[in-house]
């Protein structure tokens, strides 16, 4: 459940995220974690589907590197937290 709450916070943060490679890495990690959450907690399916749709919309949006570069440290920290949560969900 904590994973879903973190992702609800992470998706909006990702839209303003760091450098473009870090942004896409964060989106990939988030998508993987959402897949795990949906598999483990089927009752979150509709919420997870909406979050995944938001991630997909962000992937398809034009993003200017200069607009998001100043937020690189934040997105890297968030990506690390998602990695940690993903590891704990796999246990």
Phi, psi and omega in degrees: 000323178298328179297319180294319179296315179297318180294326176298328177277328186287320184301312176297324179294323180296331181293340177248019194292187188290211178302152187304316178299320178294323178299311181292325175298316178297320178294320179296314178300317180298318179296318178297317180295319178298321177298318178296317180298316181296323179291318185278325184234080186302334182288351175267006187308311184293322177294317180296318179300319179294318178296319179295325176295320177297319177297317180296320177298319178295319178302324183272354182276145175289132182233129179265122181307318182296328181288335185247354186301324184291345182262010183305314180301322180294316182291326178294320176295316179297320179297320178296319178296320178295320177301315180297316180294319179300318178298319181288329178290327180290340182289000000 
